[in-house]
């Protein structure tokens, strides 16, 4: 059944789902862009993500003296000049799990640790998902759900082209995030990806909502 021929209650529910997905996407993009700004900041966050991890889940593996070294580095602006004591600790304690070929994400050098030192820690939904979860799972799922459940059933003749554009936006976003891990800079890629995702979902939402609330038509055989 096409979108236009659904009962009013189902069209209202579909509208709610599309708007909820739009709100989630907007919140997720705002979260990731705030982190981009934090990475380029010159001063550490009030509650740095790196220290929150070391004082939390990694506390059993971090001595008070080592934590003090990390705290001094973070409070000093997480500069390259002051990284040597931190680098020694990382090489001795972290490289086996967080180095090349380790079972956890690569976090061994200055480029890996400085963003964590400058990121603000929060307890919200998006912080729980994290940048990795948003770029590689949540954002693709938002578009997959909206495209498969609603857009493909639209009567608009350009729906396949729009689905392709959504796929390109999602792949560009995931790819730029993955390739920039451990390589700070190129903030234009993150902003471009956010713009592409926003534009693609806005177009998708307009097409779907317009089709939902037009008058019913007979399905073509």
N, C-alpha and C positions, 0 to 999 in steps of 0.2 A: 504494500500500500504506500502511495506517495505521501509526502508530508502534508500536502494540502487536504487530503481526504481523511485524515485522522479525526477522531472526536475532539471536541473542544478541550476536554479534560486532559487528553494525551498531548495535545499541542501546548497546553499551559505547562505541563510537566516538562516537555522537551525544551520550552523556553527557559524554565528554571535551570535545567541542567546546563544549557549552553551558557547562560549568564554566570552560573556558579563556576564553570570551567574557565570562563574569561576572568573572573575575579581571582581564582587560584593562580592563573598564569600571570596576571598583573602583579599579584603579591610576590610570586616567585621571582619574576624579573626584577622587581624593585629590590628584593633581598640580594640577588646576585650583583646588581649594580652598586649597591651600598658596599658590598665587599670589595668590588673593584676600586672604589674610591678609597677604602681603608688601606688597600695594598699600596696605593700611591701616596698615602699620607706620610708626613715626616715624623709624627709623634705616635707613640703606642696608644692603643685603646685603653679605656678605663679598666676594662676587665679582659685582658688579652686571651685569645683562644688557646695559645700555646701554653700559658701558665695554668689555665683551667684544666687542660688535659694532663699536664704534669702533676698537678695537685689532686687530680681525680683518678681516672682509670689507670694512669701510669705511676701513681704514688708509690706502689710497692716496689717499683723498679728504679725509683729516683731517690737518692739520698738527700738529706737536707742541704749538704754542702753543694751538691750538683744543682739543686733547685735554686739555691742562692746565686749561682753563676748565671743561670738562665734569667733570673729576675733582674740581676744587674744589667745584663745585656739588653733586655727588653726595655727597662726603664731608662736606659741610656739612648733609646731611639732605634735599637736593633740595627746598628750600623755595621758595615763590612769591617771597619777598622777594629771594632771590639769583638769580632766573631771568633777569634782564635781559641779562647778558653771553651767556648761552646762547641766549637768544631771538634776539639779533643774528646769531649764527653760523648758527642754523637758518634765519633769513630769507634770508641771503645764499647758503647752500650747499645747503640741503635742500628748500626749498619747491618748486623746479621739479619734483622727482620725487615728493616726499612731501606736496605740498599738494593742494588741491582739484583733481580732474581729473588728478592725476599717475598714473603707471603703477604706483606702489607704495603700500602702506597709508599713510593719513594720519598723519603724525607731525610736527606743526609747532608745537603749543602746549604749555603747561605740563601740561594734563590728559593729553596723549598721552605726554609724556616721563617724567613722574614715576613711573608704574608700571614703566617699563623700568629706571629708576634704582634702584628698590626690589626688583626681582625678582632672585632668586638664579639664577645660571647653573649648569646642570649638563650632563652629556653623555649622559644616558639616552635611552631610546626616546621618552618622552613629551616631553622637551625638544626632541628632533628634530622631532616632529610639531608641537609648539607648540599654544597654546590655540586658534588659528584652525583648525588641522587636526583637533583633537579635537572641537570643538563643531560644525564644519560638515561634517566628513567621517567621522572614525573612529566617533564615537558613533552617527550615523545608520546606518552600515554594520553595526555590531554588531547593532542591532535589526533591520535589514533581513534580514540573514543568518539570525538566530534565528527571525524571524517567518515568512519565506518558506520556509525549508527545513524547519522543525520545527513551529512553532505552527499553521500552517494545516492540517497533517496530523493534528492532535490530534482526538480524538473528543469533547473537552469542548464542550458546546453554546455556551458563552460565549466561544469563541475569537475570533470576529469583534469582539466588544466590547473584548476585551483588546488585539487588534491596533490598534483605534482609539485606545485609551488610550495605547499605546506611541507611536503617531504624534503624539498631542498632546504627550506628554512631550518627544519629540525636537524638535518644532517650537518649543515653549516655550523649550527650552534654547538652540537656535540663535538664536532671535529675541532673547532677553534678552542674549546675548553680543554680537550684532551691534549692537543699539541702545545698548548701554552703552559702545561704543568711543569714546574721547574724552570720556566723561562719567563720571568716577569716582564712587563712591558706589553706593547701592542694592544693597549686598551681599546683601540679603535675596533678590533675584532669583536670584543665583547659587546660594545655598543652597537655595532653593525648587526650582530646576531640578534640582539634584543629588538632592534628595529624591524628586522625581517620576521621574527616570530610575532611581534605585535601586529604588523601589517597583514600577515597571512591569517592570523586568527580573527582579526577584525573583518577581513573580507569574508572569511568562512561564516562568521556569526551573522553578518548582514545578509548573505545569501540564504542561509538556513532560516533565519527569523522572517525574512520577507516571504519566503516560500511557505512557511508555516501559516501565516496569517492572511494570505490571499484567499480568494474564494475557492471552494473545492472544484476540481476538474475530474473528468473521467480518465481513468488509467488507460493508457494505450496498450493494446494487445501485444 
